[in-house]
Amino acid sequence: MNYYNSILLTWLISTIISFKATSQDFVSDWSNPALIHGSSFGHIFQANYKIGNYEKLLKLTSKETRNQHADSTIIKYYQQMQFGYQLKLISMKKQDEYFILNYTTNVSATESIISMKLIVELDTCRIVSHPNSYNKNIFFYGENMNIFQQRLLVLTDPVRLSRERRFMEEFILSGNPTIIWKKGIQLKDIPIFTARCRNFECRMVGLEIHPDSPFPIYCFVYEEYNIRYMHNWFEPAIKELHDAGVNEMIMPSVKIPSRILQTYLL
């Protein structure tokens, strides 16, 4: 082998080794849920759902979830769930060892925000379900569905929507001091808003930023901090919003029992 052939062979071998190493890194890089092969975890999860690859979905399910539910139960849920709607990733945040991905979507002509709770296991992102999700038909961890289901409930029931708006205006926003609503409330008003809800046996279960706001999109619900509802769950959310410079256009999501509407609204 002459000198030039030796140089060419060395270059080819080094190129092949380099390409192989790069390819392996590319294939195995599943630790960043917002960037997997140029996409996000939610989109990859959805793609496998659309082609009926339920075994792959099971592999993308966290160990802690699979310890809580039989694999057959999880697969059956994946087969029955509705997850074909369009997704747009808007934010990601880290909470202890978990990642929270927030997506905007449109279901039944209703624009909503859903979230996916993920954990990295063996260098791969995997989804974490709520402990009772398979009994309650809620797969995506509570923070997405509490707000989404509550909004969907009132938007698909015009009478209830009207009554809830009236209740909010007459009993929650009014008073001394008055809570001003301009595409949401101000950050400083969240504690008193929550206290007034509590006085009427209502629960402020979530906070999200109005889509028209100039601020980054945030979405919080109480399950982010405690599985059980705590009246002061919003305090760390307030701190996070304050640190991000968000001080207005914050939309609370409230659960108002039907009996409260019947009691206070004739």
N, C-alpha and C positions, 0 to 999 in steps of 0.2 A: 504493500500500500504506500503510495507516494505521500509527500508532505501535504499537498492540497486536499487529497482525498481524506487524509487523517483529520485535517481541520474541519472539512465538511461533515464527516461522520460525528465528530465531537459536538459540532453545532446542532445537528439533527437530534442527537441523544439528549442534549441539554434542553432543547426546545420541547421535545416530547415529554420529558420529566416535568418541566415547568408547566406545560399545558395540563398534564394529568393532575398535578398538585392543585393548580388553579381550579380545574373542573371539580375535583373532590371537595375543595373548600366551598365552591358555589353550591354544590348539591347538598352539602351538610349544614349550610348556614340557615338554620331555622330558629335561631335564638332571638332575632329581632322581629317581633310580631308586625311591625309597621313596614318592613321591607324584606320580603321573602321572594326571591326570584323576580324582583321588580313589582311585586304586588303586596297585599297585606294578608294577615291570617284569615280575616273574615271572608275575603274574596276567594281564597284558596279553599276554605272550608265550604263555602257556598258552591264552588265549582264541583267539588266531589259530591255534594248533596244533589245537584242537578243531574249528574250522570248516574246516580244511584249507587255510588261507591261507599256503602255504609261501613264496610270493614275499615276503609281508610279513615272515615270519620271516627270510628272507635279508637283507632290508633292515635288520633289527634285529641282524644279525650284524656283528661288528667287522671293520674293514679288515684288521687283522693276521691274523684267522682266515681271511678270504677270500683273503689272499695265500698262506696255507699250503695251502689246499684249493680245488679247483675248485668253482664254484657248484653244478654238477650233483651233486658228491659230498655237499655240505652239504645240499642239498634232499633227496637220497635218504635221508640219515641222519634228517632231520626226519620224513620219511614213515614210517620204520621204528621210530623211538624210541617209548617208552612214557612219556607225560607227562600222563596224564589224572587223576592222583590229586590229592587236596585239598592246598592249600598254605596255610600261615599264616606270614606274615612275623613274625620274632621279633627280628631285629637287623640293623643295617647298620654297616659300618665302612669307613673310607677307608684305602687302602694305596697310597702314592705317587699315581699317576694313576688307580688303579683303585678301584672300589667292590666290596665283598663283601656280598651279601645272603644272609642265612641264613633258611631256612624249615623249619618242622616239617611232616612229612607222614606218611602212613600207607600203606605198600606191603606187600601180602601180610600184613596184620594186624600189621605191625611198625612202631612209631613210630620215625621216623628224622629226622635233620637233613640237609638238602642245602643247598648253596650255589651261588650264581651269581656269576661274576666278570664285571664290567661296566667299560666305559670310555666316556667321553663323547666322541663325534666329531661335529663340526658341530652342537653343542647337542642331541644326541640320544644317549641311553644305548644301547649296543649290547653284545651278549654276546661274551665272549672264551672260546674253547675251549682245552683242553689241546692242545699240539702234536701228540700222538699219539692224540687222543680218537677219531678216526674209524676208527682201526685197532683200538682196544681197546674200542670200544663204550662209551666213557665221554664223555658230552658235558659235563655240568656239571663245572666245573674241579675238579681232584683232591681239594680239601679236603672236598667233599661226598661224593664217591663212595667214597673210601678207607674212611672210617668206615662209611658205609652198606653197602657191599658186604661189608666184613669182618663186620659185625654180621649181615647177612642170611645170610652163609655159615654161621655157627655156629648161628643160630637155626633154620635149616631143616635142620640136621643135629644132632639131639639127642645123638648119641653124641659127635660132635666137641665140642659145647658142653660136655658133662660132662667130657671129657678136658682141654679148655682151662682150665676152672675149676680142676680138680684140679692141673694143672701150675702155674697161677698161685699157688694156695694153698701148694703144696709147695716151689716153687723161686724164685718172685719175691717174694711177700709175706713169706714166712718168712725167718729169718736174723737177723743182728745188725747194725743194729737191725731189729726187726720193723716192717713197713709196715702200719699199721692201715687196714682198709677199712670205711668207713661211707658207703655210697652213693657211693663213690669214695675217692680218697686225698687227703692234704693237700698243699698247694702245696710245702711244704718237702721232701716225699718224692719229688718228680718226678725230680730228678737221679739219686738212688740207684735208683729204679724203672727208669729208662732204662738205667742201667749194668748192672743185673742182667739185663735183657732182652738187652743186647748180649753178655753173657757166655755166653748160651745161643743166640746167633746169631738172636735174635728182634729185631723192630723195633717200637718204639713210634712209630706213624705219625700219631697224632692225640690231641687232648685236647678234651673237651667237658664242660660243666657238667651235673650231674644235674638232671633236670626238677623234682625236688622241692626243690631248693636255693632259698634266699631271694635268691640272687645273680642278676644278669642272665645271660641265656643267651649263652655264648661257645662257639665251635667253631673249633679250629685243626687244621691238618695241615701236614706238612713242605713240601708244594708251595707254601704261601703264601710261603715264604722261599727255597726252592731247588727246582728241578725234580729235581735229584739228591738222594738221601737223605743227610743229614748227621746224625751222631749227636747233635750239640748244637743241632739246629734249634729245640728247644723254648725256648731261653733268652730270646728276645724275647717269646714267649708267656707265660712266667713273669712277666716284667716287666709286661706288660699286665694280667695277672690281679692281680698285686700292687698295681698302681696303682689298679685297680678295687675293691680290698678283698676279692677272692675268695681265700680261704685253705684251703678244704676242699670236699669233694663234687665232686672233679674226676675224671672217668672217662677213663682212658687207653684208646686203641684199639691193640691189639697184633697184629702178624702173626707167628704161630708156625708155622714150617714143619712139615709133616706128619712129616718124618723126625725132627724133634726130639721130637715127641710119641711116636713109635714107639721112640725111643732111651731116653727117660727114664721112660716110663709103660708098665708091663707089662700 
